[in-house]
Amino acid sequence: MDTMKILLGATIALLLGALAMSWSGMQQNVRNAPADEIARLKKQVEELKIEQDRLQLEKQIAQMKANDPVTTPATQAVAELDSIRTNIESINETLRAKADAERLAKLEEEEQKLLDQREIEGGDDQLRRARLIANALLIGKVVEYIDDGGGFATIQLLMPEVVQPGSIIAIRRKTGILGQLKISDITPEGAIANPIPGFGNAKPEPGDELILPPQF
């Protein structure tokens, strides 16, 4: 056992001595080396350091790309389109809300006017009658009136779909009714109507407005 320790110790001593001699020789060789050789070695060392730094930087960039993938032009364009669509939808929603609010305000205003009108009319049937006549839908106009005893009128129909032979129409002047006519014939050019008894002394004139008689 002691012999093995002695041999092991001797071997280690010899290795250390050889290493020391090798290091000493290397240092001696370096000191004896020409200046241009030393400069070349230093340059190689610097180049190795630069290459090492470059490789380290590329490694860091690769890691960053792996953690945060690069946005391609296609994905960027899709993102921009989505953003534009979102903005357009938001604008449309705002416009729809504004239009709804305006319609509601107008409806409330018209309802209030109607209530005010009815309150004003109250028990005055004449005011109510005048309002109904003025608001009645215009369906035609008198073109000509021929007074040949019984009399008849040629008329221009603005809304032919609402009348037919036998329909009763009224002649409106301002907010009053001059009299009533009965449609006898309908032609592509218009219609012919005859006055209903009780028409009165006033006669229809070209341009008189024709309406459906209001329900008073």
C-alpha positions, 0 to 999 in steps of 0.5 A: 500500500505504501509502495503504491502511494510512493509510485503515485506521488512520483508519477504526479511529480514527474507530470508537474515537472514536465508541465512546468518545463513545457510552460517555461519552454512556451514562454521562452518561445514566445519571447524569442518569436519575431515581432510580426509573428506575435502581431499575427497571433494577436490579430488572430486572437482579436478576430476570434473574439469578434467572431465569438461576439458575432455568434453570440449576437446571432444566437440572441437574435434567434432567441428573440425571433423564436419568442416574438415571431416576425409580423409578415406584410400579409398578417400586418395587412390583415390586422390593418383591414380588421382595424378599418372594419372595426372603425367603419362599424363604429362610425355606422353604429354612431350614425344609426343611433343619431338617425334613430334619435332624430326620427324619434325627436321628429315623431315626438314633435309631430305627435305634440303638434297633433295634440296641440292642434286637437286641443286648439280645435276642441269643440270647434268642428270647423277647425277640425274639418279644415284640417282634415281637408288640408291634410287629405291626399291629392289624387288628381286635378281638374283639366277642364269642366264642360257645363252643358246642362248636366256638366262633366269634368275631364281630370288628370289622375295623379294616383289612378290606383286609388280610384275606379269607375264609380269612385267619389272624389271631392274638389278642394279649394284651399281648406274647403270643399267646392263639391263632389264628382263621381268617376264615370270613365277612366282612360289612359289620358285621365278620367271623366267625372260628373258632378253629384247633385247638390254641387252648388252654384260654383263651377270647377275650374282647371287646376282645382285639386281633387281628393278623396272625401275626408271622414268628418 
